[in-house]
Amino acid sequence: MTEHAAPAPAIPFRTAARAWFLISLQTFGGPAGQIAVMQRTLVDEKRWIGQRRFLHAMNYCMLLPGPEAQQLATYVGWLLHGTRGGLVAGGLFVLPGVVALLVLSAVYVAFGDTTAVLAVFAGLAPAVLAIVVQAVIRVALKVLDSPALVAIAVAAFLALALFGVPFPVVVALAGVTGWLRGRLRPGGPPGPAAEDPAAGPAPVVPDDVLHTEAPSGRRTLRVLAVGLLVWGAPVAAVALLFGREGVFTEQGLFFSGAAVVTFGGAYAVLAFVAQQAVSTYGWLAPGEMVRGLALAETTPGPLIMVVQFVAFLGAYRDPGSLDPWVAAVLASFLVTWVTFAPSFLFVLLGAPYMERLRGNRSLSAALTGITAAVVGVIANLGVYFAVHTLFADSSRVTWGPLGLEVPDLGSVRWLAVGIAALAAVLLFRLRWSVLRTLGVCALVGLAAGLAGAPVT
């Protein structure tokens, strides 16, 4: 293994750590907003990394399953200070969100049945519907630039909504379809967009001073062995302590698997998580999944942190031999660990191969298919949330291999419909931020609840 780095880092490690923590406090609004914060801070203001190198790293992280913004922070941290820099940057990126969502989960469990709390969630949940619709439109306009990609998106939606095809299968089939499409198209799929050589000012840290390591089989095996051990050890520990059928083992294994199929961000995988957490494991009720996402939207960090809320509620209600609060906190930390440990592994393992991966046309074609399918996946999530937010009752209707969750039209929640419409106006017409929209909708829900309107 060879390394090329400055004898003394151009950016002191403590200075970088302080900057990463300050960035983590501003990471609201999903991956687009989070990446924009890093762009402004690291490229435009501090100029620690050049625009081309930043885009280079971002393109690689877009290929990976998991939260791309957190992975980008890990990668840039690795470029600045090697492995310790990547671990600190990626860890600090999620730390404020972990703490905030842990506190909010505890508040929900302790006071979730009070009128005020129920009213706040009655305002937040419908707003999430408008946010999901916004996500569908943004992704669709960005990636569905051909009839073939539109067909992949529609097929993914129908496979999930009508046929109940498991989410990982949909992702795999979309990837294969994209790869085949790339092979059949003359010239193959286009590679990554060319970067403007004149984009942005010269960085403080030149490219030839940034940390780098030559790819080698020995390094790959070492990083893979350590990463898998760190990732799997907590799951093995709870399995030995609490048994294979315990809630901790179930959650550790399930969310470890979910972490490797989260292409397309949190919205794409949430339909899969919601289906399994509600229907298969019974960790929480359908409407609570929407509330968890609303909480995750109001805290800094990746939206996939909603899995912490799912784990907290599931373990609190099925604590086994432990005190419910102890079980909930333990499950919360365990699921957070297995959700983000793979992200560190993927970045640190693949960073030396980044240039090769970016130029790989077959990988680019497969990713294009997966990205198209993400549109259908997010749309399915929106339908799921709409049924359980805008209506009090629903039933499962089946016709042979087809199945559909159909709402009871007589159980419509008019307050939720009105707040969803308000959120849509604020987001699409007035172009308010997600956080500001959620705040207004929460206040509307609270006012309606205190005025005596039904909020459940």
GIGI-V373151 format. One record per helix or strand of 2 or more residues. SS is the DSSP state (A for helix, B for strand). FROM is the first residue (numbers start at 1). LEN is the number of residues. If there is no record, write none. Layout:
# GIGI-V373151
ss=SS from=FROM len=LEN
ss=SS from=FROM len=LEN
This chain:
# GIGI-V373151
ss=A from=13 len=12
ss=A from=30 len=16
ss=A from=51 len=12
ss=A from=68 len=44
ss=A from=115 len=29
ss=A from=147 len=15
ss=A from=167 len=18
ss=A from=207 len=3
ss=A from=217 len=26
ss=A from=247 len=13
ss=A from=266 len=15
ss=A from=286 len=12
ss=A from=303 len=15
ss=A from=324 len=35
ss=A from=361 len=30
ss=B from=394 len=6
ss=B from=402 len=6
ss=A from=409 len=3
ss=A from=414 len=16
ss=A from=434 len=17
